[in-house]
Amino acid sequence: MLLQVLGTAAGGGLPQWNCACPGCTGARAHPERRRRHAALAVHAGEGRWYLVNATPDIADQIESVPALHPGTGQDARHTPVAGVVLTDAELDHTLGLARLREARDGIEVIATAPVRGAVRDGLRLDALLEPYTRVRWRELTSEATLALPGSAGIQLRAVPVSAKRPRYAAGTGADVGTWSIALRIHESATGRTVLYAPALAVWSATFERAARAADCVIVDGTFWDDDEPVRSGFSARTATAMGHRPIAGPTGTAHRLARLPARCLYTHLNNTNPLGDPHAEQHKLLAEWGIEVASEGMVIEP
């Protein structure tokens, strides 16, 4: 199995366009600290890749990875990007679909039913893209695995982690846990499994079982501690109230990850998270626990 990290930031990226917090100011002064919106690319066979989430940075993310560049063989418009998998319907994970309007053979999008409904009826992206290209939907569930076409046994399954829906989808669809999922990626040929959870509201027994069965766990690192949003002055709500498990503290995920046999990494860092600074003391604490922070462009081979 081969995974390419395309981005590691929460909504807004790092730096965020309208923010001068220490994290954003630091990223402007030190461009190597910049982070694009959280996304992955999954290798699904010779010349085929699936993007996990379609972020506003999608074009730059594709350009940053030569394996995702078009033009293989004699066809200048042939693209290795075979489709997109959505872990939720948030704007920072779906707006990139509009950037794929030039797709000659259409776009395959894999998502749970609530996410498909929000993107189709709330954002109306199907109607928006219809004059340009066709969107082909495949449903992702927690009951059955879904095989990626043309792959060497890459199978996907949803692990529900949150019933939090996007603001634009308020009052629509069922109030179910599959609004936001962790994506279980399994390769039958090697038996290796990755669990990708860029948003995590609840560390449930189901998620615990999935994490313990994985070889690599990439999880929500939006906020360092629960009070970070309030302390930073941009929200009156805690991290938990915003639908994210913090990293540190009694309700945090670090102590849970430290007990797992898997390789564990954090992604989806908010611009206020001190981990955006590579020299922050929090990196040393995570290293002591055997936990990493995913970096831009890194390759993961579990």
N, C-alpha and C positions, 0 to 999 in steps of 0.2 A: 504494500500500500504506500502511496506517495501523496502527501498533502503539501500544498504551497500556501503559506500565510500571505494573504493579500492586504490585510489591514487589521489593526488591533485597537482602534479607538471607539468610544461610545458616540452617540449622536452629537454632531457638531464638529467632530474630529479634533485634532490637536495640531496647531492652535484653532480655536473656534473664531469665526470671522468677527464676532461682535464682543469679544471678551479680552480683557487685559489682566486676568488673574495671573498669579506667579507661574502657573503651568504654561499658559498661552504665551506670556511674555518670554519665558525661557525658551519655548519652541521657536519663537520668532528670532531670538538672538542666536540660537543653536539649531539650525535646520535639521541636523541629524536626529533631533528629538521629535520631529513631526511624525504624526501617526494618521493614517487614513482610516476610514470607517471599517469596523470589524467584518472580515470576510475570509473565506477559504476557497481554494480550488482543489478539487479531488480528481486525481488521475483515474480515468475509467477505461484504460486500454490505449492501444497505439493511436496517438493523435486525437484523443478524446478526453475532455475535461468538463467537469460540472462545477459551476460556481455555487458556493453556499452563501446565499444572500446577494442581492443586487443593490449595491450602495450608490450614493451620488458620485462616488469616486471610481465607478466601475471602468470607465474608459482608461483612466490613468493606471488602474490596477492591472488591467489586461496588458497595457503597453509595458509595464514594469517587469513582465515575465515573458521571455522569448518563446517559451513553449506554448503560450497562448496566442501568439501572433498568427495572423492569417497568411495565406499564400503558399501553402504546402503543395507540392506537385506543380501542375500546369494551371491551376485555377487560382487566380489572384483573389477571389472572394471566398475561398474555402476557409472556414474558421475551425480551430480545434474546440471552441466553446460549444459543447453539445446541449447544454441546458443550465437551468438555475434551480436550486433548492432553497426554499424559504423557511426559516425557523420561526418567523412571526410576520405580522403585517405592519410593523412600525415603518415610518417613513424612511429612516436611515437604512432599512434593509430591503426596501421595495422600489424606491424612486429610480434606481438604476435600470429598471426594466424599460423605461421610456428611452434610455440611451441605446437600447438594442433594436430600435425600430428599423435599422437597415438590414436586419437579419433576412437573408434571401429566402431561406427555407423555413422561416417561422421560428418561434421560440418555444421550447419545451420548459414548462414551469411545474415543479413538484412542490406541493404544499398540502397542509391539512384543509379540511372543508371550511372551517371558519376563516382561515387566512385567505383562501381563494375567494370566498364571498366578499370579504372586505376589500380586496384588491380590485375585484370585478365591479362591485356595486358601490363601494365607498369612494375609491379613487377613480373608478371607471377607466382603468388602464386598458381593459379589453377594447372598449369603444374607442379610446384614444389611439390605440395602435392599429386598429382594424384597417384604416386606409393605407397602412404601410407594410404590415406583416401580420402573420397569424399567430395567436397564442394558443398553444396546446397544453392543456392542464392534465396532470396525473395526481391522483390523491395519495397522500402519505398518511398512514395511520399508526397507531400503537398496537394494533391487533395482528398485523401481518407485515412481513418484510417486502420491500419493493426492490427489484433488481434493476440496476442501471443498464440500459441497452448497450450492447457491444463491449461491456466491461468483462474483466476476468473475475467474475464472481463478486462484484461489489454490491452489497445489499444495504438498504436504508430502512430504518424504523424510527418512528417518533416516540419520544419519552416525554409525556406531559410535564411541564414545570410551572405553568402559570395560567390563570384565567384572565390576566390583565389584557384588555383590548386597547388598541390605539384610540386616542382622543377622537379622531375623525369617525371612528366606528361605534361611538357610544350609542347604545340603544338598538344595535343591530346584532343579529345572530344569537346563538345560544351562549349562555354563561358557562363555558366549559374550559377545562384545562388545556385543551389543544390550541388556544390562542397563541401560546408561546411554548415551544418544545425544545428539548435537547435532541440533537440528531445523532443517532447511533449509526456508525459507519462500520460495516463488517466486511472483511475480505475472506471468502470461503477457502481460497487456495492456501492461505497462510494461517487462517484462524485468528488473525489480528483484528482488534476492534478499537475504534476511536469514539469517544463521546464528546460532542461539541455543544456547549451550552452557553452562548454569549449573553443570555439573560436567564436569571435564576431567581425566582421569587420564593420558592419553597424547596428545601432539601428533604424531599419525601422519602418514604421507604422504597418506593419504586425507583427513584433516582439513585438512592444509595446502592441498590442491587445492580443497577446498570453501571454505576461508577466502579464498583468492586469487580465487575466482570470485564472491564475495559483494560486495554494495555496503555492507553493514553487518554487523559481527561483534560479538556480545554474548557475552562469555565469562566463565568461572569466575574470580572474584577473591576466593575464600574467604580465602586467607592472603596476606599481603604477602611473606613469605619462608619458606623451608623449615623453619626452626627455630622459627617463631612458636608452634606448639602446645606445644612443649616449654618454650620460654622463658616462656610465659604460665602454665605450671604445670597445665594441665588435661589434658595427654596426654603419654605417653612416646614417642609416635610423631611423626615429622615430617609435614609437609603431604603430601609425596609418598607416604609410607607410608599415609596416610589416604585416598589416592585423588584428590588435588587437585594440579594444577600450581601452584606459587607464582607470584606476579607478578614479583618481583625475583630477581636472582641468575642464575647460569649456566644453571640448569635452568628458569628462569622464563619466563613468556609475554610479558612486556612487550617484550623485544627482537624477538620474532617478530611481535607486533602492529604494532610501529613500522615494520616493513618492508612491511606490507600497504597496498594502495591504498584499502582500504575505510575507512569510518568505524568506529572501534573503541571499545567501551565495556566496562567491567567491571560485573558484578553478582554476587549471591550472596556478599556480604561477611560474614565471621564477626564475632562481637561483639568479638574480640580484634584485628581488623584496624585499624591506625591510620587507614585511609581513612574510618572511621566518624566521625572528627572532621574537619569541613570545613576546619579551619585547619592540619591536619597538613602537614608539609613534603612528604610523599609525593605530595600532589596536584600540587605544583609540578613534581615530577619527571615525573609522567605527562603533564602539560600540555606539557612540553618535548619529549616523545616523540610528541605529537599524539594522546594517548589520553585518553578521558573516563571518568568514573565515572557510571553510570546513577543518576538520582535518582528518588525516589518520585513517581509521578504524571506523569512526563515523557511526552511524545508523540514518537514517532519516525516520520518519513516519509522512508524511504530513497530 
